[in-house]
Amino acid sequence: MTIGDTILSIVKLLAGLGVFLIGMRILSDNLEKLAGSKLKALFNKTNDSKLTGVGMGALTTAVIQSSAVTTCMVVGFVNTGIMSLEQATAVIMGANIGTTITAQIAALGSFSFTTYITAFAGIGIFMVMFAKKDNIKSLGYTLAGLGLLFVGLSSMSASMSEFTKSAFVTNLLSSIRNPFLLLFIGIALTALVQSSSAITSVVISMAIAGITIGDGGNCMLYVILGTNIGSCVTAIISSIGTSTNAQRACAIHLLFNVIGSLIFMIVLLCWKDFMAVTFAKWFSAPATQIAMFHTFFNVLCTLLFLPFTKVLVKLTQIILPDKKKEDESAKLCMYIDKRFLATPAMAIGQLRLEVVRMAGMAMESYKGAYAAFMSASTDNSESVMENNKRLSEVSYAVTDYLVQVSSAGLSLEDEREVNALHNNAGDIVRISDLADNLLKYTRREISFNLDFSAVVKEQLGAMNELLLQQYAVVEEIMRNQDKAMIQKSDELENKIDRLRKEMINGHIDRLNKGECKSENNNVFVNLVSNLERIGDHLNYIAHSMD
């Protein structure tokens, strides 16, 4: 094999790896689109069941084809306080199991029937070209991604077959027998590519081509153990600048993989013919042997460590103690985090929760301003204005996040929801502005010593009660996307409109009869109109879900 042939084989290997990674990216992106709503529902059901957490992690990672992305999402959940460290630990363990699905797919490359699967690349693209529905297009891209995976594997296997003709390459690989060097190679290559699946697939392609590392036996397994540790790099990078708890979640991921790999290292070092008497005996294809070991390692580690999640949490608390000056309450947004941007469907679900929180903040401002007017006191005016200021800052952050999500390549349904959330944020800020108007009327009420009759206060109380009822309905619509309740919001909004007309007409009658002071007119009419407009904005939010 000449130098030129060697260079050409390396180019083919890199090309195959590139096609494989592109296929994996297309596959994961479009599987996430197809299963986006299910993923959101799955993560909304976080509870204290460890097995549920493992299942969530495994299923999510199997869909998005990356344990690193799942772990980054978990770091985001812990950072926002949605998920506890114990829950995160179980999900991370499940993610390690889910990531082995890629190795299982790669191992299929050793069977001749997989040649036909490469045709999915063309079939999928034709589906995308002629389909009109987003779901069909996503399905087409999913098939194309799967086809490209096997095109990449085929290319890598072909290049590996060329290397078998080179005595230099085969002698070099067979000379690497130090288990710790092999472990380090697995760690370094995975950290460089930031994908344990890619490196595992290269190792499997080598096995398909008949290339061995070291003396065969356990040597390739050391590299696989290294890829598990190297997969933690992405999560470590994502934890920079997060809360202490989020950094602990990342530390748990690292500890789980490092301790598990070290335990298996000891077993493999002591049991020299482990591979020969286990997986090599059970499975005929070398590629399947490696893939099965990868799955076995992660499943067994999960079974070993799952009962000790509290111990892992306690250990990370010792390694990463609480920061004295850390104040979680000072966090601007509670639910959105940049780590969710890797999975747009999840990011949109978190955005909805943040917008619901914004609505709650706006209504708190309204309730404070309403109470101030009814008591003719400015005692809580400062807290209302501070709340409005904070809401404005949250609104800027939410808008910026919406823009980032919009650029992620969304389905038509997700684009509609993003647009709806944009509008919702604007309506919510307008409610806080109207609450600020109420404070102005309160100051005028006090300055001019205005006095309102018991009838007026009773009517204002009735309108306030209707607004609170409408907000409860709208909150339910926003939180659960319950479109059946939109009609209830319409009914309440109509009642508010009718009450406003009755109040204005009654006020004019009292003015004509001299029962109401003329200086009350401006404040009263504007106040009632502002309350009615709050109802309008609440109803706009309700109908944005339609």
QUIJO-V639747 format. One record per residue. PHI is phi in radians with two decimals (999 if undefined). BURIAL is I if it has 9 or more other ideal C-beta (glycine too) atoms within 8 Angstrom, else O. Layout:
BEGIN
phi:PHI burial:BURIAL
phi:PHI burial:BURIAL
END
This chain:
BEGIN
phi:999 burial:I
phi:-1.33 burial:O
phi:-1.07 burial:O
phi:-1.09 burial:O
phi:-1.12 burial:I
phi:-1.11 burial:I
phi:-1.10 burial:O
phi:-1.10 burial:I
phi:-1.15 burial:I
phi:-1.13 burial:I
phi:-1.07 burial:O
phi:-1.10 burial:I
phi:-1.10 burial:I
phi:-1.14 burial:O
phi:-1.12 burial:I
phi:-1.10 burial:I
phi:-1.11 burial:I
phi:-1.09 burial:I
phi:-1.10 burial:I
phi:-1.05 burial:I
phi:-1.16 burial:I
phi:-1.12 burial:I
phi:-1.05 burial:I
phi:-1.13 burial:I
phi:-1.16 burial:I
phi:-1.09 burial:I
phi:-1.07 burial:I
phi:-1.20 burial:I
phi:-1.06 burial:I
phi:-1.47 burial:I
phi:-1.12 burial:I
phi:-1.14 burial:I
phi:-1.17 burial:I
phi:-1.17 burial:I
phi:-1.87 burial:I
phi:-0.94 burial:I
phi:-1.12 burial:O
phi:-1.21 burial:O
phi:-1.12 burial:I
phi:-1.07 burial:I
phi:-1.11 burial:O
phi:-1.11 burial:I
phi:-1.31 burial:I
phi:-1.31 burial:O
phi:-1.81 burial:O
phi:-1.10 burial:I
phi:-2.53 burial:O
phi:-1.48 burial:O
phi:-1.30 burial:O
phi:-1.15 burial:I
phi:-1.14 burial:O
phi:-1.08 burial:I
phi:-1.09 burial:I
phi:-1.09 burial:I
phi:-1.09 burial:I
phi:-1.05 burial:I
phi:-1.12 burial:I
phi:-1.16 burial:I
phi:-1.16 burial:I
phi:-1.09 burial:I
phi:-1.20 burial:I
phi:-1.09 burial:O
phi:-1.34 burial:I
phi:-1.59 burial:I
phi:1.03 burial:I
phi:-2.81 burial:I
phi:-1.20 burial:I
phi:-1.12 burial:I
phi:-1.14 burial:I
phi:-1.06 burial:I
phi:-1.13 burial:I
phi:-1.09 burial:I
phi:-1.09 burial:I
phi:-1.10 burial:I
phi:-1.03 burial:I
phi:-1.10 burial:I
phi:-1.11 burial:I
phi:-1.17 burial:I
phi:-1.09 burial:I
phi:-1.57 burial:I
phi:1.45 burial:O
phi:-1.35 burial:O
phi:-2.13 burial:I
phi:-1.39 burial:O
phi:-1.12 burial:I
phi:-1.14 burial:I
phi:-1.09 burial:I
phi:-1.09 burial:I
phi:-1.05 burial:I
phi:-1.12 burial:I
phi:-1.13 burial:I
phi:-1.09 burial:I
phi:-1.09 burial:I
phi:-1.11 burial:I
phi:-1.08 burial:I
phi:-1.13 burial:I
phi:-1.27 burial:I
phi:-1.07 burial:I
phi:-1.24 burial:I
phi:-1.29 burial:I
phi:-1.09 burial:I
phi:-1.15 burial:I
phi:-1.12 burial:I
phi:-1.13 burial:I
phi:-1.12 burial:O
phi:-1.09 burial:I
phi:-1.14 burial:I
phi:-1.13 burial:I
phi:-1.08 burial:I
phi:-1.39 burial:I
phi:-1.78 burial:O
phi:-1.16 burial:O
phi:-1.13 burial:O
phi:-1.19 burial:I
phi:-1.02 burial:O
phi:-1.23 burial:O
phi:-1.19 burial:I
phi:-1.06 burial:I
phi:-1.14 burial:O
phi:-1.06 burial:I
phi:-1.04 burial:I
phi:-1.29 burial:I
phi:-1.04 burial:I
phi:-1.09 burial:I
phi:-1.14 burial:I
phi:-1.10 burial:I
phi:-1.10 burial:I
phi:-1.14 burial:I
phi:-1.16 burial:O
phi:-1.85 burial:O
phi:-1.35 burial:I
phi:-1.91 burial:O
phi:-1.48 burial:O
phi:-1.05 burial:I
phi:-1.10 burial:O
phi:-1.18 burial:I
phi:-1.10 burial:I
phi:-1.10 burial:I
phi:-1.12 burial:I
phi:-1.08 burial:I
phi:-1.11 burial:I
phi:-1.09 burial:I
phi:-1.12 burial:I
phi:-1.10 burial:I
phi:-1.07 burial:I
phi:-1.10 burial:I
phi:-1.07 burial:I
phi:-1.14 burial:I
phi:-0.95 burial:I
phi:-1.35 burial:I
phi:-1.11 burial:I
phi:-1.10 burial:I
phi:-1.10 burial:I
phi:-1.09 burial:I
phi:-1.15 burial:I
phi:-1.13 burial:I
phi:-1.10 burial:I
phi:-1.13 burial:I
phi:-1.18 burial:I
phi:-1.12 burial:I
phi:-1.07 burial:I
phi:-1.14 burial:I
phi:-1.14 burial:I
phi:-1.12 burial:I
phi:-1.45 burial:O
phi:-1.73 burial:I
phi:-1.12 burial:O
phi:-1.07 burial:O
phi:-1.15 burial:I
phi:-1.11 burial:I
phi:-1.18 burial:O
phi:-1.11 burial:O
phi:-1.15 burial:I
phi:-1.24 burial:I
phi:-1.42 burial:O
phi:-1.50 burial:I
phi:-2.15 burial:O
phi:-1.22 burial:O
phi:-1.01 burial:I
phi:-1.28 burial:O
phi:-1.17 burial:O
phi:-1.12 burial:I
phi:-1.06 burial:I
phi:-1.13 burial:I
phi:-1.04 burial:I
phi:-1.07 burial:I
phi:-1.13 burial:I
phi:-1.12 burial:I
phi:-1.14 burial:I
phi:-1.18 burial:I
phi:-1.11 burial:I
phi:-1.22 burial:O
phi:-1.44 burial:I
phi:1.03 burial:O
phi:-2.75 burial:I
phi:-1.16 burial:I
phi:-1.07 burial:I
phi:-1.14 burial:I
phi:-1.19 burial:I
phi:-1.05 burial:I
phi:-1.17 burial:I
phi:-1.12 burial:I
phi:-1.07 burial:I
phi:-1.15 burial:I
phi:-1.09 burial:I
phi:-1.11 burial:I
phi:-1.12 burial:I
phi:-1.09 burial:I
phi:-1.38 burial:I
phi:1.53 burial:O
phi:-1.51 burial:I
phi:-1.96 burial:I
phi:-1.84 burial:I
phi:1.12 burial:I
phi:-1.72 burial:O
phi:1.36 burial:O
phi:0.97 burial:I
phi:-1.51 burial:I
phi:-1.00 burial:I
phi:-1.12 burial:I
phi:-1.19 burial:I
phi:-1.12 burial:I
phi:-1.12 burial:I
phi:-1.08 burial:I
phi:-1.08 burial:I
phi:-1.13 burial:I
phi:-1.13 burial:I
phi:-1.15 burial:I
phi:-1.25 burial:I
phi:-1.10 burial:I
phi:-1.17 burial:I
phi:-1.36 burial:I
phi:-1.04 burial:I
phi:-1.04 burial:I
phi:-1.16 burial:I
phi:-1.08 burial:I
phi:-1.09 burial:O
phi:-1.20 burial:I
phi:-1.48 burial:I
phi:-1.12 burial:O
phi:1.46 burial:O
phi:-1.61 burial:I
phi:-1.20 burial:I
phi:-1.04 burial:I
phi:-1.09 burial:I
phi:-1.14 burial:I
phi:-1.15 burial:I
phi:-1.15 burial:I
phi:-1.05 burial:I
phi:-1.15 burial:I
phi:-1.11 burial:I
phi:-1.09 burial:I
phi:-1.02 burial:I
phi:-1.17 burial:I
phi:-1.07 burial:I
phi:-1.00 burial:I
phi:-1.29 burial:I
phi:-1.19 burial:I
phi:-1.11 burial:I
phi:-1.05 burial:I
phi:-1.15 burial:I
phi:-1.15 burial:O
phi:-1.06 burial:I
phi:-1.21 burial:I
phi:-1.04 burial:I
phi:-1.09 burial:O
phi:-1.07 burial:I
phi:-1.18 burial:I
phi:-1.18 burial:O
phi:-1.41 burial:O
phi:-1.96 burial:O
phi:-1.07 burial:O
phi:-1.80 burial:O
phi:-0.95 burial:I
phi:-1.14 burial:I
phi:-1.15 burial:O
phi:-1.67 burial:O
phi:-2.07 burial:O
phi:-1.19 burial:I
phi:-1.17 burial:I
phi:-1.42 burial:O
phi:-1.41 burial:O
phi:-2.24 burial:O
phi:-1.37 burial:O
phi:-1.43 burial:I
phi:-0.99 burial:I
phi:-1.09 burial:I
phi:-1.15 burial:I
phi:-1.04 burial:I
phi:-1.17 burial:I
phi:-1.07 burial:I
phi:-1.18 burial:I
phi:-1.10 burial:I
phi:-1.01 burial:I
phi:-1.16 burial:I
phi:-1.02 burial:I
phi:-1.01 burial:I
phi:-1.25 burial:I
phi:-1.16 burial:I
phi:-1.14 burial:O
phi:-1.07 burial:I
phi:-1.10 burial:I
phi:-1.10 burial:O
phi:-1.26 burial:I
phi:-1.61 burial:I
phi:-0.97 burial:I
phi:-1.19 burial:O
phi:-1.98 burial:O
phi:-1.07 burial:I
phi:-1.11 burial:O
phi:-1.14 burial:O
phi:-1.08 burial:I
phi:-1.09 burial:I
phi:-1.10 burial:O
phi:-1.12 burial:I
phi:-1.20 burial:I
phi:-1.19 burial:I
phi:-1.30 burial:O
phi:-1.18 burial:O
phi:-2.10 burial:I
phi:-1.19 burial:O
phi:-1.06 burial:O
phi:-1.42 burial:O
phi:-1.05 burial:O
phi:-1.69 burial:O
phi:-1.28 burial:O
phi:-2.28 burial:O
phi:-1.12 burial:O
phi:-1.19 burial:O
phi:-1.44 burial:O
phi:-1.12 burial:O
phi:-1.16 burial:O
phi:-1.94 burial:I
phi:-1.58 burial:O
phi:-1.99 burial:I
phi:-1.57 burial:I
phi:-2.69 burial:I
phi:-1.07 burial:O
phi:-1.20 burial:I
phi:-1.37 burial:I
phi:-1.12 burial:I
phi:-1.17 burial:O
phi:-2.22 burial:I
phi:-0.91 burial:I
phi:-1.06 burial:I
phi:-1.19 burial:I
phi:-1.06 burial:I
phi:-1.16 burial:I
phi:-1.07 burial:I
phi:-1.21 burial:I
phi:-1.07 burial:I
phi:-1.06 burial:I
phi:-1.10 burial:I
phi:-1.18 burial:I
phi:-1.20 burial:I
phi:-1.05 burial:I
phi:-1.10 burial:I
phi:-1.03 burial:I
phi:-1.07 burial:I
phi:-1.09 burial:I
phi:-1.13 burial:I
phi:-1.11 burial:I
phi:-1.23 burial:I
phi:-1.12 burial:I
phi:-1.09 burial:I
phi:-1.07 burial:I
phi:-1.10 burial:I
phi:-1.15 burial:I
phi:-1.20 burial:I
phi:-1.10 burial:I
phi:-1.08 burial:I
phi:-1.10 burial:I
phi:-1.16 burial:I
phi:-1.15 burial:I
phi:-1.71 burial:O
phi:0.90 burial:O
phi:-2.43 burial:O
phi:-1.85 burial:I
phi:-1.03 burial:O
phi:-1.77 burial:I
phi:-1.08 burial:I
phi:-1.11 burial:O
phi:-1.17 burial:O
phi:-1.15 burial:I
phi:-1.15 burial:I
phi:-1.14 burial:O
phi:-1.13 burial:I
phi:-1.12 burial:I
phi:-1.13 burial:O
phi:-1.13 burial:I
phi:-1.07 burial:I
phi:-1.09 burial:I
phi:-1.16 burial:I
phi:-1.10 burial:I
phi:-1.05 burial:I
phi:-1.07 burial:O
phi:-1.13 burial:I
phi:-1.14 burial:I
phi:-1.08 burial:I
phi:-1.08 burial:O
phi:-1.17 burial:I
phi:-1.06 burial:I
phi:-1.11 burial:O
phi:-1.13 burial:I
phi:-1.14 burial:I
phi:-1.07 burial:I
phi:-1.51 burial:O
phi:-1.54 burial:I
phi:1.38 burial:O
phi:-1.72 burial:I
phi:-1.29 burial:I
phi:-1.05 burial:O
phi:-1.11 burial:O
phi:-1.19 burial:I
phi:-1.07 burial:I
phi:-1.09 burial:O
phi:-1.18 burial:I
phi:-1.08 burial:I
phi:-1.08 burial:O
phi:-1.10 burial:I
phi:-1.18 burial:I
phi:-1.00 burial:I
phi:-1.12 burial:I
phi:-1.04 burial:I
phi:-1.04 burial:I
phi:-1.14 burial:O
phi:-1.13 burial:I
phi:-1.17 burial:I
phi:-1.09 burial:I
phi:-1.13 burial:I
phi:-1.10 burial:I
phi:-1.15 burial:I
phi:-1.11 burial:I
phi:-1.17 burial:I
phi:-1.12 burial:I
phi:-1.13 burial:I
phi:-1.07 burial:I
phi:-1.06 burial:I
phi:-1.13 burial:I
phi:-1.11 burial:O
phi:-1.16 burial:I
phi:-1.16 burial:I
phi:-1.10 burial:I
phi:-1.21 burial:I
phi:-1.02 burial:I
phi:-1.31 burial:I
phi:-1.07 burial:O
phi:-1.71 burial:O
phi:0.91 burial:O
phi:-1.34 burial:I
phi:-2.28 burial:O
phi:-1.98 burial:O
phi:-1.21 burial:I
phi:-1.10 burial:O
phi:-1.11 burial:O
phi:-1.10 burial:I
phi:-1.13 burial:I
phi:-1.16 burial:O
phi:-1.18 burial:I
phi:-1.09 burial:I
phi:-1.09 burial:I
phi:-1.15 burial:I
phi:-1.16 burial:I
phi:-1.05 burial:I
phi:-1.12 burial:O
phi:-1.12 burial:I
phi:-1.13 burial:I
phi:-1.14 burial:I
phi:-1.12 burial:I
phi:-1.13 burial:I
phi:-1.08 burial:I
phi:-1.05 burial:O
phi:-1.17 burial:I
phi:-1.14 burial:I
phi:-1.06 burial:I
phi:-1.11 burial:I
phi:-1.11 burial:I
phi:-1.16 burial:I
phi:-1.20 burial:I
phi:-1.96 burial:O
phi:0.91 burial:O
phi:-1.52 burial:O
phi:-1.19 burial:O
phi:-1.14 burial:O
phi:-1.58 burial:I
phi:-1.06 burial:I
phi:-1.05 burial:O
phi:-1.12 burial:O
phi:-1.12 burial:I
phi:-1.04 burial:I
phi:-1.08 burial:O
phi:-1.18 burial:I
phi:-1.15 burial:I
phi:-1.14 burial:O
phi:-1.10 burial:I
phi:-1.14 burial:I
phi:-1.08 burial:I
phi:-1.12 burial:O
phi:-1.15 burial:I
phi:-1.07 burial:I
phi:-1.08 burial:O
phi:-1.07 burial:I
phi:-1.19 burial:I
phi:-1.16 burial:I
phi:-1.10 burial:O
phi:-1.11 burial:I
phi:-1.12 burial:I
phi:-1.12 burial:O
phi:-1.06 burial:O
phi:-1.18 burial:I
phi:-1.12 burial:I
phi:-1.12 burial:O
phi:-1.53 burial:O
phi:1.33 burial:O
phi:-1.56 burial:O
phi:-2.33 burial:I
phi:-1.27 burial:O
phi:-1.15 burial:O
phi:-1.20 burial:O
phi:-1.36 burial:I
phi:-0.99 burial:I
phi:-1.06 burial:O
phi:-1.14 burial:I
phi:-1.11 burial:I
phi:-1.08 burial:I
phi:-1.15 burial:I
phi:-1.07 burial:I
phi:-1.10 burial:I
phi:-1.13 burial:I
phi:-1.17 burial:I
phi:-1.10 burial:I
phi:-1.14 burial:I
phi:-1.23 burial:I
phi:-1.06 burial:I
phi:-1.07 burial:I
phi:-1.07 burial:I
phi:-1.15 burial:I
phi:-1.07 burial:I
phi:-1.24 burial:I
phi:-1.05 burial:I
phi:-1.09 burial:I
phi:-1.04 burial:I
phi:-1.33 burial:I
phi:-1.18 burial:I
phi:-1.52 burial:I
phi:-1.33 burial:O
END
